[in-house]
């Protein structure tokens, strides 16, 4: 993992909270995790 943020996945809708944050000039970031099999 490189520790970077990912673009919002197409399957996840934009929330009202995110819309408000973007309108106010705040950053919105997504994290994506992958389960490891031990």
The 8 nearest C-alpha neighbors of each residue, nearest first, counted from 0:
[[1, 2, 3, 32, 33, 31, 4, 30],
 [0, 2, 3, 4, 5, 31, 32, 30],
 [3, 1, 0, 4, 30, 5, 31, 32],
 [4, 2, 1, 5, 30, 0, 29, 31],
 [3, 5, 30, 29, 28, 2, 6, 31],
 [4, 6, 29, 30, 7, 3, 31, 28],
 [7, 5, 8, 29, 4, 28, 30, 9],
 [6, 8, 29, 5, 9, 11, 28, 13],
 [7, 9, 10, 11, 6, 5, 12, 29],
 [8, 10, 11, 7, 12, 6, 13, 5],
 [11, 9, 8, 12, 7, 13, 6, 14],
 [12, 10, 9, 8, 13, 7, 14, 29],
 [13, 11, 14, 10, 9, 8, 7, 15],
 [12, 14, 17, 11, 15, 18, 7, 16],
 [15, 13, 17, 16, 12, 18, 19, 11],
 [14, 16, 18, 17, 19, 13, 20, 12],
 [15, 17, 19, 14, 18, 20, 13, 21],
 [18, 16, 20, 14, 19, 15, 21, 13],
 [19, 17, 15, 21, 20, 16, 22, 14],
 [18, 20, 22, 16, 17, 21, 15, 23],
 [21, 19, 17, 25, 23, 22, 18, 16],
 [20, 22, 24, 25, 18, 23, 19, 17],
 [21, 23, 19, 20, 24, 18, 25, 17],
 [24, 22, 20, 21, 25, 19, 18, 26],
 [23, 25, 21, 22, 20, 26, 19, 27],
 [26, 24, 20, 21, 23, 27, 22, 19],
 [27, 25, 21, 28, 24, 20, 17, 23],
 [26, 28, 17, 25, 21, 29, 20, 7],
 [29, 27, 4, 26, 30, 5, 6, 7],
 [30, 28, 5, 4, 7, 6, 31, 27],
 [29, 31, 4, 5, 32, 28, 3, 6],
 [30, 32, 29, 5, 33, 4, 8, 3],
 [33, 31, 34, 30, 0, 35, 2, 29],
 [32, 34, 35, 31, 0, 36, 30, 2],
 [35, 33, 36, 32, 37, 31, 0, 30],
 [34, 36, 37, 33, 32, 0, 31, 1],
 [35, 37, 34, 33, 32, 0, 31, 1],
 [36, 35, 34, 33, 32, 0, 31, 1]]
